[in-house]
Every structure is written in C-alpha cells, then in structure tokens.
Amino acid sequence: MPDSMSEQLQQDMACEGLLECFHGLKQLDRDCYGALVDSEEPLTIDEVAERVDRERSTAYRSIQRLLQTGFIQKEQINYDQGGYYHVYYPTDPEQVADDMQRMLNDWYAKMGQLIQEYEHADDVTASIEG
C-alpha cells in the first residue's frame, strides 16, 4: 500500500481498496463480507466460517469488525422452546456509501482545518523572524 497521499491518488483504486482505506479491513473481512453478499439468506457465524474455510472464532472476529464498520447487520432469531441465535446479512449498499461519503466529508473538513492552522503557523513564524 502506498505511503503518501500523493501515491494513493496516483494509483488505481477499486472498491475493495476503499473498504481497506476507510476502515482498515483485512482480506478475511472482505471474504466474510463477500460470503454474506453472495448468500440469498442471512448466515450464522458457523456458516460464514465454513464458507471462508476458517475457524469459528476467526470468522467471529471478522464479523465483529464488519458490524463495527456498519457493513453488515445482526438479527436475533428466537427458538420456540427458548434460546436464540444470531444471523448476519449485508447492510444496504446505499447506506454504506452514504456513511463512507459522510466519513470522507468529515476527513476533508479536518484536513482543511489542519492546513489552515499550518498556514497560520507559517504567518506567525514569518512575523517573529522578521
């Protein structure tokens, strides 16, 4: 992955690159997300783990990261005799895109503030030296 912003802007970036860039997702996270997207039904952790050929605990950690980023949703299914289990499914892509746009806008505003502070600091330095 490129080190500088100028290197990042010069490279071709695919959708997966955005997921990694915005949220630091790993290949396993993308694989788990892909398994959920490809499924016609919500999946349990065990089903996700089987589809990505990983241990349940490893898939669980990846699913937790995806939940934290908002890429997937969790639903509780109750058994008739008591007890429950969870299933997972992808969040509406439009909502994910809106969240990423909001995050980008926040980042852009913060970078703008830092640049203004840098410009102001340069003016103060020049007046002190002059």
CORCORUR-V535199 format. One record per backbone hydrogen bond with DSSP energy under -0.5 kcal/mol. CO is the residue of the C=O (numbers start at 1). NH is the residue of the N-H. If there is no record, write none. Layout:
# CORCORUR-V535199
CO	NH
CO	NH
This chain:
# CORCORUR-V535199
4	8
5	9
6	10
7	11
14	17
14	18
15	19
16	20
17	21
18	22
19	23
19	25
20	24
26	30
27	31
28	32
29	33
30	34
31	35
32	36
33	37
34	38
35	39
43	88
44	48
45	49
46	50
47	51
48	52
49	53
49	54
50	53
55	59
56	60
57	61
58	62
59	63
60	64
61	65
62	66
63	67
64	68
65	69
66	70
66	71
66	72
67	70
71	91
73	89
75	87
76	78
77	85
79	82
83	79
85	77
87	75
88	43
89	73
92	95
92	96
93	97
94	98
95	99
96	100
97	101
98	102
99	103
100	104
101	105
102	106
103	107
104	108
105	109
106	110
107	111
108	112
109	113
110	114
111	115
112	116
113	117
114	118
115	119
116	120
117	121
118	122
119	123
120	124
121	125
122	126
123	127
124	128
125	129
126	130
